Amino acid sequence: MRKLIVATLLLSSGTLVSAQKRPETPATYKPTKSEMYHKGWIDFNKNGVKDVYEDPAAPLDARIENLLQQMTLDEKTCQMVTLYGYKRVLKDDLPTPEWKQMLWKDGIGAIDEHLNGFQQWGLPPSDNENVWPASRHAWALNEVQRFFVEDTRLGIPVDFTNEGIRGVESYRATNFPTQLGLGHTWNRELIRQVGLITGREARMLGYTNVYAPILDVGRDQRWGRYEEVYGESPYLVAELGIAMVRGLQHNHQVAATGKHFAAYSNNKGAREGMARVDPQMSPREVENIHIYPFRRVIREAGLLGVMSSYNDYDGIPIQGSYYWLTTRLRGEMGFRGYVVSDSDAVEYLYTKHGTAKDMKEAVRQSVEAGLNVRCTFRSPDSFVLPLRELVKEGGLSEEVIDDRVRDILRVKFLVGLFDAPYQTDLAGADREVEKEENETIALQASRESVVLLKNAGGLLPLDINSIRKIAVCGPNANEEGYALTHYGPLAVDVTTVLEGIQEKTKGKAEVLYAKGCDLVDAHWPESEIIDYPLTEEEQSEIDKAVENARQADVAVVVLGGGQRTCGENKSRSSLDLPGRQLQLLQAIQATGKPVVLILINGRPLSVNWADRFVPAILEAWYPGSKGGTALADILFGDYNPGGKLTVTFPKTVGQIPFNFPCKPSSQIDGGKNPGPDGNMSRINGALYPFGYGLSYTTFKYSDLDISPKVITPNESATVRLKVTNTGKRAGDEVVQLYIRDVVSSIITYEKNLAGFERVHLEPGETKELSFTIDRKHLELPDADMKWIVEPGDFVLMAGASSEDIRLNGTLTVEDYQTRAKAVEAQKPAKRVSASTNQKDAENVLDGKINTVWQGNKGDYITFALKNGVKADKVAIAFTRDNNLPATFEIQLSGGGGQFLTVYSGTVGEYGKLISYPFKGTTASDLRIVLNDDRVGVAEVKF
């Protein structure tokens, strides 16, 4: 926190000067041209008439069409581009008279990252006076919006877009763990709350569209953007993505834009930048892994925005693909929002991919493919002008332009821009952003994201009452940059791990701190392939940390990665600890003191030495601004860690690709015996598998039940089980349900995640959980790439990780016809009814002579026969207490309720099945009529 304060003071000298001249921000915003603003509607086109598009009560499609009919080509094309905000492309923070001569005099589709504080990579946050406080920021965005409403012909409001994968990107806002950390909570409701807060704060600041969530599925741990994925399971990414979008888009407070569509996160060798091409995947893997989350989030959460990625797939750039952006996205998935391009995706069609000869051709291909809005760090003229030329020259039809603009307007209407274009509660922005309730959720997210990887001998939690000195070291011990990366809040107060420990142990133990080493060394990343000797300065820093450890009762070493080693355009060639971190850890371990390793990083690391020799390891990812507090709570037992891995930890980068889910037996290879006389040639197995995570308590699983056990493809089954806290501490368990298609027409994954629930249990407490298995858990893309459910057995496995399976059972899927026949076969052969004692009627079909239906003279018992059956005899066992002869009749009915007697006789022997033949005829019902009192029918067989 100290470094942030110093940096802020240095940065804000200009802010303080400007603040002296700044007019006071009003509590409520009121636009100036009062004649436009009427009760219940706004005269956007200033014609004095309430047009259909200005009428909040008019149907959505009618409003869109009415506005579209009034738009010129210039106005339409301006809606199809983003203007990057202050100090990115736009040089002005507020409208100027020159704006009336700029391209956006005819409107603009979106303004991105305007006044959110971000300037450029590596630069400090902007000190512009309109960046902060929240009320001033909202006022400034209102002033920009007012230009478009009041000073353009049709008054079409602008869509203010911004990043928001760990809280809305602003100078300040509620700061959450990065998305990878959020994924490790496995908590849908928590993620929904994160989305709700992010969307609400964004709207209060003036933004109407948040670029989140990231729906990419992690596949290559070297990839720089691994810190931004929820995990490796497409099911988990979809489930958390649905929760995030529902939170963000609650009551249409903002639109959510998911990214990056499609097949973005598995590029060859995890290469980035200009090499982001050629994902190495089969079509079926693309469907199973990468398309699955988008399909479900669009259909189940109504996602309003999609960002098109700038990679290709199988030689076809996504940005120029009608198949991906229209046939699949809109046609198959039903997407009804607008597609925005990622960075230079349009430009790459000619600068990188070579599928267009120039920018004009790239524009044509993109728009025909399905692009609505071009978004990149370039002047909007560079897209709009060639777009207009194409229409005028016949290269693009205006009908295509109309289709693209419809989507843009639809989103603007849905988020209420035509009904409430301004955020008028300026004072409310100051109350809402970073309010206490939001910060409480952020701390919960930080705590729940932490995974306990190792705890040999129960070293954790530490007993504060038995510790006099604690040594803390490592490049991430007093680092806060991991909480202040791009795509989230920029300048919030951050509690480092060191500060969290100091606060927790204040007045109880002395904390000794030495950094020990930097995040990377002077030769990094070359030092990952060449072993440079330690310099005297590096050795000296390690020695300082070692001396502290020798004096202490326990050492906490905080290592991992940061903005130098992970993030966009920062893929790695190794997964080992960078720089001198391993040497520092080994030196501390050599003191013989108990060591706790805390990892703060944005990707799995191959910490093999630590796993072998360090007794306790915590994985914290990038735990947000509350990370230091959360980790101190965990270290000293005030919170029991319950996070589980959503990613696989390879033992070495040489195992990649190595992740979940995988095909059967695809993760292991070679012999099992090491050494010169053995047959083992490679390292096998994960360091830590998907779903893994320890706790300070223990849990028992029991009573797995699947009901029904046999279903058709369009039915669902319920899986129930119980989980019990068998330890002495309260804690969270993430119960995971996996499914395996036993026999299938194509190879399916060894295990697919099919359900999960994070449950809190007190010591000794038991809870029953239930999961629903339906079509989405059972289907596969067949040989023709059609999604079907194949009949057969599916093994269901419940456990604490993908490898720690505690319970299993089998669900059988039958096709409808087979299932219908089975159900029919299980029904009683004949249905039976009686004129009296109906409750005993079934006794005559139960195969037991000692169970009886009894009646008196005139009573009868009736049997429904199978359709079309020809009845010619029936066997009956009668009973009568006095054993006197009794007479009876057998009657048949062909329908309509009329029965005809086909047999009349006398019972000659009781308690025995006797066959009574009669003239055969087709019938629907058979009736036995009694002609004497107190006669029983014990059994009937046809």
PyMOL commands that set and color helices and strands:
alter all, ss='L'
color gray80, all
select helices_A, chain A and resi 2-11+13-21+34-36+52-54+60-70+73-78+97-101+103-106+134-150+179-183+188-205+224-228+234-248+250-252+268-270+273-275+283-301+318-320+322-332+345-351+359-369+381-393+398-414+426-432+436-449+456-458+464-466+481-483+497-504+526-528+536-551+581-589+608-613+627-635+653-655+775-778+816-826+838-845
alter helices_A, ss='H'
color red, helices_A
select strands_A, chain A and resi 37-38+41-42+82-84+110-112+159-163+209-211+255-261+305-308+312-313+316-317+338-341+451-455+469-473+510-514+554-560+595-600+616-619+649-650+686-688+699-707+710-711+717-725+731-741+752-761+766-773+780-781+787-788+792-799+805-813+831-834+853-855+860-864+870-879+886-893+899-907+914-922+925-930+935-941
alter strands_A, ss='S'
color yellow, strands_A
deselect
rebuild
show_as cartoon
